[in-house]
């Protein structure tokens, strides 16, 4: 048997990037997977959902649970980015990014809880970021949302441990995803900006979406049955290492 045989999973933001990689890996390990996204694509069972709209989320989660025959795993991956200092984004933009990155997790998890409480192997994995714990330039708004995601993960883990629901998050470093590619395209010198991002991570390269997906799949699976309230860095050593520059 494959590791996740018989388990049913939903992945938000599963139409591309880290979410798509996670959906593929969960399916490869035996899970039945549904993707919730604004554009879910046709690779998996897909439900169009806007995580800022509670009715949309409930309709999609209920539809996925009905199609899959229940829910065991929720991957809260949907999110958006933001660039700038505290002086550079309007109140409306702060509210918009928090609504997607933080309250979106609340809406999806809230809708999924009745199904997860019935599961014998219930797990929620939130996509957080190195930005939750490291001060990154020009990322004030984004970092604030990801700090909130990490704290929310801990609170949810405490709240739902007696429901038999484990809650963890992954904290990727800068990942080679379509979103990061779009940011690089906006830079004055995309090649130089990519080189700087590579150098910022001690391993000297961006993290791949598949590497982040592997962390998500581990935390979602039965091998992590004793892991809850944990933030797993997948960042090329950025969170913990202080290495000397190569001579």
C-alpha positions in Angstrom: 0.0 0.0 0.0 1.0 3.6 -0.6 1.5 5.8 2.4 -1.7 7.8 1.9 -4.0 5.1 0.5 -7.6 5.7 1.4 -7.1 9.3 2.6 -9.0 12.2 1.0 -7.3 15.6 0.6 -8.1 19.1 -0.5 -5.4 21.6 -1.6 -6.2 25.3 -1.9 -4.2 27.2 -4.5 -3.6 23.9 -6.1 -3.7 25.1 -9.7 0.0 26.1 -9.9 3.2 26.4 -8.0 3.6 24.8 -4.5 -0.1 23.9 -4.4 0.0 22.0 -7.6 3.2 20.2 -6.6 1.6 19.2 -3.3 -1.5 17.9 -5.0 0.6 15.8 -7.4 2.7 14.3 -4.6 -0.3 13.5 -2.4 -2.0 11.8 -5.3 1.2 9.9 -6.1 1.3 8.6 -2.6 -2.2 7.3 -2.8 -4.5 10.1 -1.7 -7.6 11.1 -3.5 -7.2 14.8 -4.1 -9.4 17.8 -5.0 -8.0 21.2 -5.8 -9.7 24.4 -4.7 -8.6 27.4 -6.7 -9.8 30.4 -8.7 -8.5 28.4 -11.7 -8.3 24.8 -10.5 -7.4 23.4 -13.9 -8.3 19.9 -15.0 -5.5 17.7 -13.6 -7.5 16.9 -10.5 -11.0 17.0 -9.3 -11.4 20.8 -9.2 -13.7 23.3 -7.5 -13.6 27.0 -8.2 -13.2 28.8 -4.9 -12.4 32.3 -3.7 -10.9 32.0 -0.2 -12.1 35.6 0.5 -15.7 34.5 0.1 -17.1 32.3 2.8 -20.1 31.0 0.7 -17.7 30.1 -2.1 -15.4 28.3 0.3 -18.2 26.3 2.0 -19.7 25.3 -1.3 -16.3 24.1 -2.6 -15.3 22.3 0.6 -18.7 20.6 0.9 -18.6 19.6 -2.8 -15.1 18.2 -2.4 -16.0 16.2 0.7 -19.1 14.8 -1.1 -17.0 13.9 -4.2 -14.2 12.3 -2.3 -16.3 10.6 0.4 -15.0 12.7 3.3 -11.9 14.7 4.2 -8.7 13.7 6.0 -6.2 16.3 4.9 -6.5 20.0 4.3 -3.6 21.9 2.7 -4.1 25.6 3.1 -1.8 26.9 0.4 -3.7 29.7 -1.3 -1.9 33.0 -0.8 -0.8 36.2 -2.5 2.3 38.3 -2.2 3.0 42.0 -1.5 6.1 44.2 -1.9 7.1 47.3 0.1 7.7 48.8 3.5 4.9 49.9 5.8 4.8 53.2 3.9 4.2 51.6 0.5 0.8 49.8 0.7 -2.6 51.3 1.3 -5.0 50.2 4.1 -7.1 48.5 1.4 -4.1 46.4 0.3 -3.3 45.4 3.9 -6.9 44.3 4.3 -6.9 42.4 1.0 -3.6 40.5 1.6 -4.6 39.6 5.2 -8.0 38.5 3.9 -6.4 36.0 1.5 -3.4 34.8 3.4 -4.8 34.6 6.9 -8.6 34.8 7.0 -8.7 32.5 3.9 -7.1 29.8 6.1 -9.7 30.4 8.7 -12.6 30.1 6.2 -11.3 26.8 4.6 -10.4 25.2 8.0 -13.7 26.2 9.5 -15.6 24.7 6.6 -13.6 21.5 6.8 -13.7 20.9 10.6 -17.0 18.9 10.6 -15.4 16.4 8.1 -12.0 16.3 9.8 -13.5 15.5 13.2 -14.9 12.3 11.6 -11.5 11.3 10.3 -9.2 8.8 12.0 -6.3 10.6 10.4 -7.0 14.3 10.3 -4.3 16.8 9.4 -4.1 20.5 8.4 -1.0 21.8 6.8 -0.7 25.6 6.3 1.8 27.2 3.9 3.7 29.8 5.8 7.1 31.3 4.9 10.6 32.1 6.1 9.1 35.7 6.2 7.4 34.7 9.4 10.6 34.5 11.3 13.2 36.5 9.3 13.2 40.2 8.6 13.2 40.5 4.9 13.5 43.9 3.1 10.5 45.2 1.2 8.2 42.5 2.6 6.4 44.2 5.5 2.9 43.3 4.6 3.6 39.8 3.4 5.8 39.1 6.4 3.0 40.3 8.8 0.5 37.9 7.2 2.9 35.0 7.4 3.8 35.7 11.1 0.0 35.6 11.6 -0.2 32.2 9.8 2.5 30.7 12.0 0.8 31.9 15.2 -2.6 30.7 13.9 -1.1 27.3 13.2 0.0 27.0 16.8 -3.4 28.2 18.1 -5.3 25.8 15.9 -3.0 22.9 16.9 -3.9 23.6 20.6 -7.6 24.1 19.9 -8.1 20.9 17.9 -5.7 18.4 19.4 -8.6 16.7 21.3 -10.5 16.6 18.1 -7.7 14.3 16.7 -6.7 17.0 14.2 -3.0 17.7 13.8 -2.1 21.2 12.5 1.3 22.2 11.2 2.9 24.5 8.7 5.8 24.6 6.3 8.0 27.7 6.1 9.6 27.8 2.6 12.4 30.0 1.7 12.3 31.8 -1.6 10.8 29.1 -3.9 11.2 28.9 -7.7 7.5 29.3 -8.5 5.5 31.3 -11.1 4.8 34.0 -8.5 8.5 34.5 -7.8 9.2 34.4 -11.6 6.7 37.3 -12.0 8.5 39.3 -9.3 11.8 38.7 -11.0 10.4 39.8 -14.3 9.5 43.2 -12.8 13.1 43.8 -11.5 15.4 46.2 -13.4 17.9 43.4 -13.8 16.0 40.0 -13.4 19.2 38.0 -13.7 21.0 40.0 -11.0 17.9 39.8 -8.7 17.7 36.0 -9.2 21.4 35.7 -8.3 20.8 37.7 -5.1 17.9 35.5 -4.1 20.0 32.4 -4.7 22.9 33.8 -2.6 20.5 34.7 0.2 19.9 31.1 1.0 22.9 29.2 2.4 22.6 26.3 -0.1 23.0 28.9 -2.9 19.8 28.3 -4.8 16.0 28.7 -4.7 13.9 26.1 -3.1 11.9 24.0 -5.6 8.1 23.6 -5.4 8.6 19.8 -5.2 10.8 20.2 -2.1 8.1 22.2 -0.3 5.5 19.6 -1.5 7.6 16.8 0.2 7.4 18.7 3.5 3.7 19.1 3.1 3.1 15.5 2.3 5.2 14.4 5.3 3.2 16.6 7.7 0.0 15.5 6.2 0.7 11.8 6.4 0.7 9.1 9.1 4.4 9.1 9.4 4.0 12.5 11.2 1.3 11.1 13.5 3.0 12.6 16.6 3.8 16.0 15.0 1.5 18.9 15.6 2.1 22.6 16.3 5.3 22.5 14.3 6.7 24.9 11.7 9.0 23.0 9.3 11.5 25.2 7.5 12.3 24.3 3.9 14.6 27.1 3.2 18.0 25.9 2.2 19.3 26.7 5.7 18.2 30.3 5.8 16.4 30.2 9.1 19.1 28.6 11.2 22.5 28.8 9.5 25.0 31.6 9.7 27.7 30.5 7.3 30.9 32.4 6.2 31.1 33.7 2.6 33.1 31.5 0.3 36.6 32.9 -0.1 
